[in-house]
Amino acid sequence: MSTTSTRNLIVLPLPARTLPVWERAAFLYTALDSGWVRVQYLKNDGTRTSRVCTRNPTLVGKYGTESDIRSIRESESADLADYNIVYFDYMGGGLRSFRVSQVEVCGIDADCVENNH
């Protein structure tokens, strides 16, 4: 399964970019804390990417390390001026981050990600 595939995606109602960025951030934190979410966003270099992400400590513990769990927890207390969200990347097997303002779409894959690994 490609990390850029968005086929069979159940799109979640991401708050519009016209709303305050903290509303989008709160929505994304809630979704990512719940389980695997596919997030499509623009990277710093302007390229579009799609990642299967989570911040759920149980899932991160299963696929990542204790250090990954600690880093995600510590990122919650970081300065949120630019609203970067640190997450665990399922396909990449490590931590990454994105800017809330750069998120275009988020959703849940209709096919279970663990079956595609």
Summary of the structure (lengths in Angstrom):
residues: 117
radius of gyration: 13.3
end to end distance: 7.5
largest distance: 37.2
contacts: 322
relative contact order: 0.26
helix: 32%
strand: 30%
